[in-house]
């Protein structure tokens, strides 16, 4: 099992002139530390206009800075919004990052999740899947063709050589954001790695894995001639401390993450400066729902976390993406958690990667038959990823 770090760049109010500067510099220090500790991937979202929830609007800049402070950790776009970026600009930026990082890019792609983000870019929410598919067909061949033109329903591109080309051939590994069972099925059908941003429990992960690989093996239908990437990664909160009580105490940011995610999932566009999410969160904490302690993720002592991780391993999840930078979680606590987790937990699961690879090979060959699941009813749009 591999381990990634997940960055939204959350910044609850109140802000001062140095808040965003310190937020990004702390993030770079955390990634540099994680690289030295042996973590596998850093994932950076792309979100726009979501005050407090995410100030991560330029992932290519943050990941470029990470590339020059690290040696081994892979650099994941989790995700690039193909609906709000021109395909040629995406291909140019991702290829450049791949070159300066010596081929360490993971290329996650997604649609965008709300009218708050899509409408300012002249994209309608109801069109986003069609725009995304058109962008995939337009963008990816730019990475390996010396001359490429595309004429689709949403993008029209004349014959040009899009430069530069990525170091990884024909392109970096491809992923797609998934927030529910049906998008997991879509990821398998398209042959893309699944980035699960719905914070799925270990129990639900069994169902998702079956749905994904059944679609991948039996219903594969690529959008164009890209290289497939059979992988499943799931996001979960992490706070590792010497005791369960101390870990819970240090991880209040996780409940703010849940609150602000739900807020932007259920509200339309918000007039800038009219909502103080941190203040709203404090009021919510006094409600019966807010009084519940959300510790379903990897929050606890090393032994508690090992027990929970073994369930994910039993589900054959390829990568667990760890969310630490949330709410007002302190930089010092995040670094201490990364260090303790890397020392006491991570080695056991890194040691089993060959077994996971052998299992996957048998699944893709059809030697192992996995249970599937019935489609879930549509749910409200999500803001993660």
Buried (B, 14 or more C-beta within 10 A) or exposed (E): BBBBBBBBBBBBEEEEEEBEEEBBEBBBBBBBBBBBBBBBBBBBBBBBBBBBBBBBBBBBBBBBBBBEEBEEBBBBBBBBBBBBBBBBEBBBBBBBBBBBBEEBBBBBBBBBBBBBBBBEEEBEBEBBEBBBBBBBBBBBBBBBBEEBEBEBEBBEBEEEEBEEBBBBEBBBBBBBBBBBBBBBBBBBBBBBBBBBBBBBBBEBBBBBBBBBBBBBBEEEEBBEEBBBBBBBBBBBBBBBBEEBEBBBEBBBBBBBBBBBBBBBBEEEEBEEEEBBBBEBBBEBBEEEEBEEEBBEBBBBBBEBBBEBBBBBBEBBBBBBBBBBBBBEBEBEBBBBBBBBBBEBBBEBBBEEEEEBEEBBEEBBEEEBEBEBBEEEEEEEBBBBB
